[in-house]
Amino acid sequence: MNERVRLAPVGLGRWARVLSRAAGRGDVIELVSCYSRDETRRRAFQDEFGIARSAPSYQELLRDDSVEGVVITTPNDTHLPVIAEALAAGKGVYTDKPIAHTVEDAVAIAKAAGESGRAFAVGHAARRLAGSREMKRWIDDGRLGAVSLAEANFSNERGLELTPQTWRWHADRSPGGSFIQLGVHHADNLQYLLGPVRSVTAHARRLHTEAEVPDAVMSIVEFESGALGYIGAGWASPGVYTVNLQGTEANLRYDLDFTHWDEAQHADDYSTLHSQGSGEPERSVVELPRTDMFREQLEEFALAIRGDATIEVGAAEGVRALAVVHAALTSSQRNGAAVPVAEVVEAAGGAAVAEVRA
Amino acid sequence: MNERVRLAPVGLGRWARVLSRAAGRGDVIELVSCYSRDETRRRAFQDEFGIARSAPSYQELLRDDSVEGVVITTPNDTHLPVIAEALAAGKGVYTDKPIAHTVEDAVAIAKAAGESGRAFAVGHAARRLAGSREMKRWIDDGRLGAVSLAEANFSNERGLELTPQTWRWHADRSPGGSFIQLGVHHADNLQYLLGPVRSVTAHARRLHTEAEVPDAVMSIVEFESGALGYIGAGWASPGVYTVNLQGTEANLRYDLDFTHWDEAQHADDYSTLHSQGSGEPERSVVELPRTDMFREQLEEFALAIRGDATIEVGAAEGVRALAVVHAALTSSQRNGAAVPVAEVVEAAGGAAVAEVRA
């Protein structure tokens, strides 16, 4: 191993800690600086992770030549300016999911990333879970046969705990509530597994949360392959994380205990994948290797900065996942009528992005 | 116990055997005659179940004063004439689900049943599964809190086995394919659990079946309570039967091994109900009593003929479940736009039925 890749977390909340712990589980990454507007938080973070220095301003962090890349966990609606500035300063950029709060911002980020030529990664880590990888293998090698139905749900009780002091409360900062925060994971997972989504039908409801955003969202997606997918995302119940695939040859059912999500190195220990073959009602447990989705994605990003890895989830995938979320919100406003994903991408000035994708 | 209630199966295929075996597990019902147009089939059925006689014509069966009620398992599109004739002859009528193939026929059946004053039951047996009953108790006594999302799936591989010789192949005889045959069970279950559905959004696709009908259907229902429900029904994969409820206080997950469906007295042995409390990621197994859904519904029907029981699932419930199916098919034709259940009932001349219901 060469010298470690030097990264700096930006936005030092709970999620920055999850990711910094993940980076610390390997020997690829060194955290050399960090930045938050809040000095107290900045100092505390620096101490907690033994980081050599912290920057008093974002501009100063970006002027630091020793920093090769930034790990962004600021609120969704700040992604565009924070990312654009980092790219302009020549840094590699990892941003947490979703890529942005609006498709307009996402498309602008994709363009900036493409033009910069810098390493750019979006934190759709869930596709790296051992169960996701195994489901993908079953699809690719034909063990599932032709998949016609795919169902996914990601829910937790966070919508019941929101306050106006948190950005997730506000519709203009995080439109879509449970769907942009949780459902977007499955918008990526299902497209990873089954290819691009053509159109989205959805109903989004604000039922039990006090916040401005929906806490109960159900959507049906149609894949370009013709298969149908369902994504449920609730914010008013105990945690759920499931993916079910139904193929002509077999079914797969994946179930993960969400409470261990943050400790990605243990996530596989609390997940199960069951298969059920054609004509065989009995379920079999599919053995899963152990993975560490957060560490893996960060190390891939870090190595890509040095040209030693290819980023799996970049701007195109980030735009595509977010576009499903916004197509769902538009569909809900249209009483459920299906909205083409291309429509929301193009309306956001993303024709070029859509072409690159196709 | 008084003298057994004297019933006669009409339409002597696979399902008539399932129901006749169920009746034979108790001492409430005596099968005294039977009818099928096919004489060979009629004789074989008579022999198999030791039935005293069989009728050479349906009219003759209905003239038989010893027959108190008929158990109808003829194709969906024959229900209206077969039921109407039996009611006119003064017989009680049990019909298998769906109540009919069209809402028009369903509404006509509901009117005929109401006007006749005879016992009339529809075979939506799944709500009698121990798991369904237990979920209903959790909702009613508040253990789930407020339910925001409910997901159900009923699928099997029958769509891959259909031939033009079977009525289920034909769109005019069984519109909706997997949704009218399998999904309709959950259209009843979810309304049993969470109250009436207000509107339905759906996409129905013909993907892998050779038949004329869809084999992949996903729908989102909105309950009058505001909660959202999902029903998936596929006909091109190994069997699935699941119901998941997400409430503010707890989740419930019900999973039944469909291959034991026909032997209802064993269905509970092959089903599991898990609960997950608020703040408790771990799942607990909920113990289920043993039931026999097919026997129970037939005995209830039989006793109702004598005035000794009240029918739980009658015409109103049958119409309501079928209306969800047809609202789904209409929605799919409208690119997913939500269709009010009341619209399809009223379009079918069912205003009176809707009023009775409301």
Interface residues (C-beta under 8 A of the other chain):
Chain A: A146 S148 L149 E151 N153 S155 E157 L160 T201 A202 H203 R205 L207 H208 D215 A216 V217 M218 S219 I220 E222 G226 A227 L228 G229 Y230 G232 G234 A236 S237 P238 G239 V240 N244 Q246 G247 T248 A250 N251 D257 F258 T259 H260 Q276 G277 S278 G279 E280 P281 E282 S331 R334 N335 G336 A337 A338
Chain B: A146 S148 L149 E151 N153 S155 E157 L160 T201 A202 H203 R205 L207 H208 D215 A216 V217 M218 S219 I220 E222 G226 A227 L228 G229 Y230 G232 G234 A236 S237 P238 G239 V240 N244 Q246 G247 T248 A250 N251 D257 F258 T259 H260 Q276 G277 S278 G279 E280 P281 E282 S331 R334 N335 G336 A337 A338
